[in-house]
Amino acid sequence: MQEFESENTENDDLYEHYRFTSSEGQVPLRVDKFLMNFIENATRNKIQQAAKAGSILVNETPVKQNYKVKPHDVVKVVLAHPPHENLLVAEDIPLDIIYEDNEVIVVNKPAGMVVHPGHGNYSGTLVNGLIHHIENLPINSNERPGLVHRIDKDTSGLLVVAKTEYALAHLSKQFFDRTTERLYYALVWGNIEEDSGTIEGHIGRHFKNRLQMDVFPDGEHGKPAISHFKVLERLTYVTLVQCKLETGRTHQIRAHFKHIGHTLFNDERYGGDAILKGTTFTKYKQFVENCFKVLPRQALHAKTLGFTHPKTGKFLQFDSEIPEDMQACLEKWRTYAEFSKE
């Protein structure tokens, strides 16, 4: 069994290494003893270290080593590095290619597609499709072919991928130096009073819920993060904003807007799938639930992407349409806002 390392909030990814479902006849048993029965070469000390690091989840919630496993519990061990058996396989997956030349490729990722293998998603990812479309993609420091940045599974929008080692190094430096341009559209709960503003605060993994990121204003944990926003539309109980990122932390927009009290609309992981603003009328509840059905994900789209071409030195800028599900949700809110004025 691999060593369990202490949790480092600088690590953005958690990979599923083990998953077990207890049987219907499972008698209450400490989770460390339970895992000892299933993981070859495991030691009690290593398992307890994993629990202290927040790496043992039961039904998606971190538990301590003395948690008693009950019937039908799903017990997982997640770590900050991918499992050794995580081999990349080329898959013939349709890609929405916006631009491509010998150095770079720009793709418009649909919501629901994972960018790279991890978290139990080892196939059907953007990377699986990319290595089928392009041979010999350069490997970055995290062993991810061609990637210099990424967006969440349920976020749609633009990504640039490097096709050569030179392009990978050049683009990586641009993202590090913050010379790229990234504009997102997000629908958030509540009416943001300011027309524009800046959200700052270190972002690191949440101490209790390891699947979330949290904001640490004092900077003792996580990495520095800066998000600029501009209000585009006020739609009664929600606001459409444009977000410009200076940094690119995991869940940056999602964590920052939750931090200021404006969680993204229908963001399940951060609580935006509940009715956070509005009235108590039954019809309003039905309206919001219909919006959730139309847009069954967080309302976030990576709309604009700009960067300097590694070879030509020309600044390229690409724009994408707001996807149909998010557009349909916005139209519902626009109609509701007009109706509310009457």
C-alpha positions in Angstrom: 0.0 0.0 0.0 1.3 3.5 -0.9 2.3 5.9 1.8 -0.5 8.3 3.0 0.9 11.8 3.0 -0.3 14.7 5.1 -3.0 16.8 3.4 -1.4 19.7 1.6 -3.9 22.5 0.8 -1.7 23.5 -2.1 -2.8 20.3 -4.0 -5.9 20.9 -6.1 -6.8 17.4 -7.1 -8.0 14.4 -5.1 -7.9 11.0 -6.8 -10.0 8.0 -5.8 -7.6 5.1 -5.0 -10.0 2.7 -3.3 -13.8 2.3 -3.0 -15.7 -0.3 -1.0 -19.4 -0.7 -0.2 -20.3 -2.4 3.0 -22.7 -5.3 2.9 -26.2 -5.4 4.2 -25.1 -7.6 7.1 -22.2 -5.3 8.1 -21.9 -5.0 11.9 -20.6 -1.7 13.2 -16.9 -1.6 12.7 -14.3 1.1 13.0 -13.4 2.4 9.5 -9.7 1.8 10.0 -10.3 -1.9 10.9 -12.7 -2.1 8.0 -10.1 -0.9 5.5 -7.5 -3.2 7.0 -9.7 -6.1 5.9 -9.8 -4.9 2.3 -6.5 -3.2 1.3 -3.5 -5.4 0.8 -0.4 -4.5 2.7 -2.2 -1.7 4.6 -1.1 -0.8 8.1 -3.2 0.7 10.8 -0.9 3.7 11.1 -1.1 4.5 7.4 -4.9 4.3 7.4 -5.1 6.5 10.5 -2.8 9.1 8.8 -5.2 9.1 5.9 -8.1 9.7 8.1 -6.4 12.6 9.9 -5.6 14.1 6.5 -9.3 14.0 5.5 -8.6 11.4 2.8 -11.1 8.7 4.0 -14.7 9.5 2.9 -17.8 7.7 3.9 -20.8 8.5 1.7 -18.7 11.5 0.4 -18.0 12.9 3.8 -14.6 12.9 5.5 -14.6 10.8 8.7 -12.2 10.1 11.6 -10.6 6.7 12.1 -13.1 5.7 14.8 -16.1 6.1 12.6 -18.3 3.0 12.7 -19.0 1.6 9.3 -22.7 0.6 8.8 -24.5 -1.4 6.2 -24.4 0.0 2.7 -21.8 2.7 3.6 -19.6 3.7 0.6 -16.0 4.0 1.9 -13.4 5.7 -0.3 -9.8 6.6 0.1 -8.8 9.7 -1.9 -5.2 11.0 -2.3 -3.5 14.0 -3.9 -1.8 11.9 -6.6 -3.3 9.6 -9.2 -3.3 5.8 -8.8 -0.5 4.0 -10.6 -3.0 2.2 -12.8 -4.3 5.5 -14.2 -3.1 5.0 -17.8 -4.2 7.3 -20.6 -6.2 5.7 -23.4 -7.0 7.4 -26.7 -10.8 7.6 -27.3 -12.6 8.8 -30.4 -14.6 11.6 -28.7 -16.1 14.4 -30.8 -14.3 17.7 -30.0 -15.7 21.2 -30.7 -12.5 22.7 -32.2 -12.5 26.5 -32.4 -9.0 26.9 -33.8 -6.0 24.7 -34.6 -2.5 25.1 -36.1 0.8 23.3 -35.6 1.4 24.7 -32.1 -2.0 25.1 -30.4 -5.5 23.9 -30.4 -8.5 25.8 -28.9 -11.5 23.7 -27.9 -15.0 24.6 -26.6 -15.6 22.1 -23.8 -19.2 21.1 -23.2 -20.6 20.9 -19.6 -20.4 17.4 -18.2 -17.0 16.6 -19.8 -14.1 16.1 -17.4 -10.9 17.8 -18.6 -8.5 15.1 -17.4 -8.7 11.7 -15.7 -9.2 11.7 -12.0 -11.8 11.5 -9.2 -12.9 8.1 -10.6 -13.3 9.5 -14.2 -10.6 7.6 -16.1 -12.3 7.7 -19.5 -14.5 10.0 -21.6 -12.4 13.0 -20.7 -11.2 15.8 -22.9 -7.6 14.5 -22.6 -8.8 11.0 -23.8 -10.2 12.7 -26.9 -7.2 15.0 -27.5 -4.7 12.1 -27.5 -6.8 10.4 -30.1 -7.0 13.6 -32.2 -3.3 14.5 -31.8 -0.3 12.2 -31.6 2.5 12.9 -29.2 1.1 15.7 -27.1 3.7 17.2 -24.8 3.4 16.1 -21.1 3.2 18.8 -18.5 4.7 18.6 -15.0 1.5 16.9 -13.7 1.7 14.3 -16.5 -1.3 15.7 -18.3 -0.9 15.9 -22.1 -1.0 19.4 -23.5 -2.8 21.0 -20.6 -1.8 24.5 -19.4 -5.1 25.3 -17.6 -8.5 23.6 -17.1 -12.1 24.2 -16.2 -14.5 22.2 -14.0 -16.5 19.2 -15.3 -19.8 21.1 -15.2 -18.4 24.4 -16.4 -18.6 24.9 -20.2 -16.2 27.0 -22.4 -12.8 27.6 -23.9 -9.5 25.9 -23.3 -6.2 26.2 -25.1 -4.0 23.1 -25.4 -0.3 23.0 -26.4 0.7 20.6 -29.3 4.5 21.0 -28.9 7.0 21.2 -26.1 7.8 24.8 -27.0 4.1 25.8 -27.0 3.6 24.1 -23.7 6.4 26.0 -22.0 5.4 29.3 -23.7 1.8 29.1 -22.7 2.5 27.9 -19.2 4.7 30.9 -18.6 1.9 33.2 -19.9 -0.6 31.7 -17.4 2.1 32.0 -14.6 2.8 35.6 -15.6 -1.0 36.3 -15.8 -0.7 37.7 -19.3 -3.6 35.7 -20.7 -7.2 36.9 -20.8 -10.0 34.8 -19.4 -13.6 36.1 -19.1 -16.3 34.0 -17.6 -20.1 34.5 -17.5 -21.7 33.4 -14.2 -25.3 33.6 -12.9 -25.2 34.1 -9.1 -27.8 34.2 -6.4 -28.8 37.6 -5.1 -28.6 41.2 -6.2 -24.9 42.4 -6.2 -25.2 46.0 -5.2 -21.9 47.1 -6.8 -21.7 47.5 -10.6 -18.1 46.1 -10.5 -15.6 44.9 -7.9 -12.7 42.7 -7.0 -12.7 39.6 -4.8 -9.4 38.7 -3.1 -8.6 35.9 -0.7 -6.4 32.8 -0.6 -8.1 29.7 -1.9 -7.3 26.2 -0.5 -9.1 23.0 0.2 -11.9 23.2 2.8 -10.8 21.8 6.2 -14.0 19.8 6.7 -15.3 19.1 3.2 -12.3 18.0 1.1 -14.4 18.2 -2.1 -14.8 22.0 -1.7 -12.4 24.8 -1.8 -12.5 27.6 0.8 -11.4 31.2 1.0 -8.9 32.3 3.6 -8.8 36.1 3.8 -5.8 36.2 6.1 -3.6 34.2 3.7 -2.5 31.6 6.2 -3.7 28.8 3.9 -4.1 28.1 0.2 -2.8 30.2 -2.7 -3.5 33.9 -3.6 -6.5 34.4 -5.8 -8.0 37.5 -7.5 -11.3 37.7 -9.4 -12.6 40.9 -10.9 -16.3 41.1 -11.8 -18.8 43.4 -13.6 -22.5 43.2 -13.4 -24.2 42.5 -16.8 -27.8 42.0 -15.8 -29.8 42.2 -12.6 -32.7 39.7 -12.7 -34.5 40.2 -9.4 -33.2 37.4 -7.2 -30.1 36.5 -9.4 -27.4 38.5 -11.1 -25.5 37.8 -14.4 -21.9 38.8 -14.0 -18.8 38.8 -16.1 -15.7 37.6 -14.3 -12.1 38.3 -15.2 -9.5 36.1 -13.6 -6.0 37.2 -12.6 -5.3 33.8 -11.1 -6.5 30.3 -12.0 -7.2 28.4 -8.8 -9.4 25.4 -8.5 -13.1 26.4 -8.2 -11.9 30.1 -7.9 -15.1 31.8 -9.2 -17.3 29.3 -7.3 -15.4 29.7 -4.0 -15.0 33.5 -4.3 -18.7 34.2 -5.0 -19.8 31.9 -2.2 -17.4 33.8 0.1 -19.1 37.1 -0.7 -22.6 35.6 -0.2 -23.5 35.2 -3.9 -23.2 31.4 -4.6 -23.4 30.4 -8.2 -26.9 29.4 -9.4 -27.5 25.6 -9.1 -23.9 24.9 -7.9 -24.6 21.7 -6.0 -21.2 21.4 -4.4 -21.4 24.9 -2.9 -25.1 24.9 -1.9 -26.4 26.9 -4.9 -28.9 24.1 -5.7 -31.1 25.4 -2.9 -33.4 28.4 -3.2 -31.1 31.0 -1.6 -33.0 34.2 -2.5 -36.6 35.0 -3.3 -40.1 34.8 -2.0 -42.1 32.1 -0.1 -44.7 31.8 -2.8 -45.3 28.2 -4.1 -45.2 29.4 -7.7 -41.8 30.9 -7.2 -40.4 27.6 -5.8 -41.8 25.8 -8.9 -40.2 28.5 -11.1 -36.8 28.0 -9.6 -37.0 24.2 -9.7 -37.9 24.5 -13.4 -34.8 26.7 -13.9 -32.7 23.9 -12.2 -34.1 21.4 -14.7 -33.3 23.6 -17.6 -29.8 24.2 -16.3 -28.8 21.0 -14.3 -25.3 22.4 -13.4 -23.6 25.4 -12.0 -24.3 28.5 -14.2 -20.7 29.1 -15.3 -19.2 29.5 -18.8 -15.7 30.3 -19.9 -16.7 32.7 -22.6 -13.5 34.5 -23.8 -9.9 33.3 -24.0 -6.9 35.3 -25.2 -3.2 34.5 -25.3 0.0 35.3 -27.3 0.7 32.7 -30.0 3.9 30.9 -29.1 5.4 31.1 -32.6 4.0 34.3 -34.2 3.9 36.5 -31.1 0.4 37.6 -32.2 -2.2 38.0 -29.5 -5.2 35.8 -30.3 -8.6 36.2 -28.8 -11.5 33.7 -29.0 -15.1 34.1 -28.0 -17.8 31.4 -27.5 -21.6 31.6 -27.4 -23.3 31.0 -24.1 -24.5 27.4 -24.3 -28.2 26.6 -24.8 -28.9 25.3 -21.2 -27.5 28.5 -19.6 -29.2 30.7 -22.2 -32.6 29.0 -21.6 -32.2 29.6 -17.9 -31.4 33.2 -18.4 -34.4 33.7 -20.6 -36.6 32.3 -17.9 -35.2 34.8 -15.4 -35.5 37.7 -17.8 -39.2 36.8 -18.3 -39.6 36.6 -14.5 -37.9 39.9 -14.0 -40.2 41.6 -16.6 -43.3 40.0 -15.0 -42.2 41.3 -11.5 -42.1 44.9 -12.8 -45.8 44.8 -13.7 
